[in-house]
Amino acid sequence: MRALVAAAIGLAAALALVFTISAVGSPPGETSPKPLLTTVPGPKQ
């Protein structure tokens, strides 16, 4: 019975954390107008 109560408390805490993070939202940010430039290594000789 204790395990069931502990599982219920853990689930409630996890859901509360998820809802809190969802309510706060992600921080405002901007994307860079410049694309990321990547290079492909040439063939080995």
VENWO-V937212 format. One record per run of one state. SS is the DSSP state (@ for helix, = for strand, . for the rest). FROM is the first residue (numbers start at 0). TO is the last residue. If there is no record, write none. Layout:
# VENWO-V937212
((SS,FROM,TO) (SS,FROM,TO))
This chain:
# VENWO-V937212
((.,0,0) (@,1,23) (.,24,44))
